[in-house]
């Protein structure tokens, strides 16, 4: 079934005028993609069927979307889209055994099937499914006072399977120099730029150069304090064993075709994950679960 046919079926089953709508969001430059627009008493959100990828989340009382989408993003169908919350699965970054495989896995490039949409206590919950290469994924996206993503990965194999997973969250910030990241100071980390392991640094993280770190810890809590926009974004997790902190800075930004040269000043990735030494091992026909919750409050 084509994506157009899928969306027509979803509209017939799930659309609620003014609450859950399927449309082309030309105001944010999505001319070739049908997106889901969600409005609840507490927030608005935008979701792309490709990758079941949340592109925007704006709680009431916030002046700026919590999520960043690059102005240079490639909207070609089947191509990874830089921004929002891509789902990396079943590997993170490149696949060593196959350098030609898509970076960050196949889940973010596939069109997921919307199987349910329901109202829950002044929130909207969407349930997505994707089955591919020995895995069945189910993602529940709940939009309310908080944005909550719950992904269940079920193995369809008779063998033990290893996988990596990440909610590759792009956060929108006022200016990177106005931001610090709290909550990670008690965690050891691996610097992916130098290949060196580090002990906890016992202080909040300020970004003044390229950064690419994997922090290790059970259900890490990350807090992005943005004094320019007077807000604090909290990312809490369940089922996570790592969190990735990334900003490409100047030189790498200029090398990326789908990212503006100066957009490093406007974003920060804080990625709830199970990658590298925290990767999952899933028993035959077993399952694992990862949950991300994003909330925002003013600093004052």
N, C-alpha and C positions, 0 to 999 in steps of 0.2 A: 504494500500500500504506500502511495506517495505521501510526502509530508503535507501536501495540500489536502489530500483526502483525509489524512489523520486529523488535521486541524478542523476540517468541516465536521467530522464526527465528534470531536471534543466540544466544539461550539454547541452542537445540538444537545449534548449530554450535560454539559457543565456550566455554560455561560450564564452569569447572573448580571444583568445590566447594572452598571454603576458599582459593582463589587468585584466580579471576575469577568474580564473581557479579553477577547482575542483581537488583536489589531496590529497595524504597522505603525510603530512609534517613530515617526519621521522627526519628531522634535529632538530626539537624541541620536539621529543619524542611523536608524535601523531600516533603510528603505527596502531591503530584500529579505527581511526576516519577520515572520509572524511572531509576535511576542504576547505573553500573557500579562495583563495589567491587573493588579490586585489592589483593592482599597478596603481597609477595615476601619473601625472607629479609632484605631491607634496608630496606623501607619499605612504607607503605600509601598508597593514593590513591583518590580518588573522581572519576568523570568523568560528565558529563551528555551524552547523545546530542545534545541541542540545542546546536549550535555546537561539538560535540566538545570541550566546555569542561571543563577540569580544574578541579574545585572544591576539592580538598584534596590535600596532599602532606605526609606526616609520616614523615621518615626515622627509623630506629631511633636512640635516644639523644636525640631532641628531645622536649621536654615540650609544645611547642605547635606546631600546624600552621603550615607556612610561608605558607599562603595565607589570605586574608581573604574572608569572605562576609558581606555585610550582613544583620543581623537583620531589616531592613525590605525586603529584596529582593522584587521582584515575580516570583512563580513562575508567572504566567500563560503558557501555552504560546504560543510565538511572540513573546514580549516579551523584551527584553534583560535579562539577569540580572546584578545588580551584585555582582561578586566573582569569585574564582578567576582564570582566565586566558581572558577572551574573545578571540576572534580578530577583529580589525578588518580588513575587506576588502570591496570594492576601493577604499574611500575611508576617510579618517580624519576624525573629527568630522562636521561637516555637509557636504553636497554643494552647492557654490555654484550649480550649474546647476539644482538641484531641491531647494528648501528643505523639501519634504514627504517627501523620501527618508529612510529610517531613518538615524539617526546611526551613524557608524562602519561603514556598509555592511550587506550582507545576510547575510554568512557566520555571524555570531554568533546570528542568529535562526532559522536553518534547521536541520532535523534531518539530520545527516550519516549516511552509510551506512557501517557497520562491515564491512569486507571481509576482514579478517584479524586474528587474535590469536594470538600465538606466544610461547613461552618462549625467552629468549636469555640464557645465562650468568647465571642467578639474577636475571633481569629479565623483565618482561612488556612486549611491544610490541603496541600496537593500531594498526591501519592504517585510517584513515577516508577517505572520498571524498565530494566534493560537486561537482556540475556545474550551472552556472547562468550565464546571460547572457554567453556567450562565454568562460567560464573553466572549467577543470577543476582542482580543488584536491585534493591528497592530503596528509594529515597523519599522521605517525607519532608516536605518544605512547609513550615508553619510560619505565617506572617501575623503578628500581633504586636504587643508592646515590645517584644523581642523577635528577632529572626532566629528560627531554630531549624537546623538541618540534622536529620537522622538517617544515616546510611547503613543498611544491612547488606553484607556481602555473603552470599551462600555459595558454597562449593557444590558443583554438580559432578565432581570427579570422584572416582573410587580411590584416588591417591591423595596423599598429603600435598597441599598446595601452599606455596609461599607468595605473598603479594605485598605491595606497598600501596598506600592510600594517603591522599591529602586533600583537604579543602583549601585550595590555593587562593586565599582571600586577599583581594586587592582593596585596601582601605584608602579612602580619599582624605587628604590632609590639607591644611591651609598652606603651609610651607614647611618643608622637611626640617628646617632649622628651628621651628617652633614646637617640635614634637620630641617626646621621650617615651620610651617603652619601659613600663614597670611590670613586675611580677616574674621576671626571668632571672633576676640577680642571684637567686639561690641555686640555679641549675648549671651543671657543667655543659659545655657545648663544643661542637666540632666546627672549625672554620673551613668551609668548603673552598675558600680562595687560597689558603695556605696549606691545607691538609693537616692542620695541627689541632690536637685536642687541648681544651682549656678547662681549668677549674672555674667554679663560679666566681664572677667578678664583683659581687656584693654591691652593685650600684646600678641605677637605672641606665638604660642604653640610649645614648644620643647618636644621631646619624649625621656624620660629616664626611663620609667617604663611602665607596661601594661596600656593601655588607651582604654576606651570604652565610648564615650560621644555622646549624641544627642544634637546638637545645634538647637535652634528654631529661625526661621526668614524666611521672604518671599524671595524666589529666592536667597538664599545665594551664595556668591562667595568665593571659596576657592582657595588659591594660595600656592603651595608647592614649597618652595625655597630649592634647593639642591645644596649646594656649592661644594660638592664633584664632581659633574658632571657639574657644572657651568650652571645650567638651572633652569628655573621657569616654572612649570606646572600650568596652570590656568583651573579651572573647574567652568564654569558658568551654570546657570540653568534658566528655566522658568517653572512655575507651581509647584515649590518645596516649602514646608513649613518647611523642616528640612534638616539637613546634619549630617551624622554619621562619627565620627573619631575613627579609631580602629587600634590598633597594639597589638598582643597577648603577646609580650615580652617573657621572657625565660621559665617560668614554664608552661604556657599554650601551647607554641609551642611544648614542649616535650610531652604533652598529646594528641596532634592531630596527628592521624595516617597519614593523607594526607598532612603533612606540615613538612618541615625539622626543626631539632632542632635549627638551627642558622639562619633560613630564616627570622626571625623577623627583622634582621638587614638590609634586602634587600627590604622591602616593607612597604607600608602604605596604609590603606584603607580610602578613603574620598568618602562618599556615598551620592549622591544626592537622596533625599528621601521625602516621606510623610508617617511617621510612628508615632505610639503611639498617642499623642494628636494632631498631624498633619495629621492623617489618613483621607482619602477621604470618603465622603458620596456621593454616586452617585444616582441620581434620576432614577426612572424606565425608562429604555431605554435611559438613558442619557449617557454622556461620559465625561471623564477628560483626560488631556494631561500633560505629563511631558517631558521636553527637557533637555538634557545634552550636553554641548560643551566642548571639551578638546583641549587646544592649548599649545604650548611649545615655549619658546624663551630663548636665553642665558641671563645670568645675566649681563654680561659685555656689 
